[in-house]
């Protein structure tokens, strides 16, 4: 009897592999595409056919579109040196409570600046050595980039690093722009280099993107990536004047061409702040004055882009102080839908419905930057990456 049970058990187990053979490849791909990244990393070890599907660049992009953002998580880069830039940590936090749920890396001796985010990739630089890395926080992988050929020039400004995704070429790009000057004032030349993830190399652009240093100097605040382009708010006056944003500056990652467009006329109110941010997958502008709070969204209508009013409500003195009087501090603005919708600005949040400002996470560092958390398989295969648990980042856990 015992031997029969063993035989029956073996027979039932032998049927299972055959059942997988009847799943069409298209259906298997669709099933895998909706699974979490950690599960897919394990499933790469199941068999060669599953690994070939998961490692296919087409599948990587398909999975990214279906699992664009995890709305319950945020990524935070925290300065551990109390403003001294002696160390930092990159952590995963709950978007509602801001409690830490995971740590990507922690270093007590090295500090990194966050230059930009596109999808699940973070572009970071070590300011003392100019060491640049792309980090995928969801799979804990880090890619050390080739040294940028554009060095900070004497009497210049830059380089500015702009990171995003070119939709036509289906490739991640880093555009570095450096502006040199004569005797700190007169424009001399513009130097441009472009890094593509597919080639993992920098290429010098001789045309300099056809933009002069004064135009770029008028760009204020951080950039935001949307629809295959990087976007900034631009101002009318260059040095020493009114730096109120008055137009939208965009840089297309495929064509590498700058374009300019007007902002809504309704934003002309004095004593108001203007902050660019992403509302879902659309560009939006937050305007906070002493009387009201408004959010304008850039929408596409028959090929044209028009600004439309998405939200209008009352403001508060706290909100005005947070954005208007803190404009000299360049911080990214992050929108989150929880609790009716609020804006994360530095270590504080602003509830757009009530105008209430509150401090986030008392245990966090004073200097912290938040980004949306996204999962993808980019850098999982085909690159000489480092595991974040053993890379030079982790010097002191």
Secondary structure by P-SEA (a helix, b strand, c coil): caaaaaaaaaaaaaaaaaaaaaccaaaaaaaaaaccaaaaaaaccccaaaaaaaacaaaaaaaaaaacccccbbbbbbbccccccccccccccccccccccccccccccbbbbbccccccbbbbbccccccccccccccbbbbbbccccccccccccccbbbbbccccccbbbbbbbbbbbcccccccbbbbbbbbccccccccccccccccaaaaaacccbbbbcccbbbbbbbcccccccccccbbbbbbccccbbbbbbcccccccccbbbbbbbcccbbbbbbbcccbbbbbbbcccccbbbbbbcbbbbbcaaaaaaccccccbbbbbbbbccccbbbbcccccccccccbbbbcccccccbbbbbbbbbcccccccccccccccccccccc
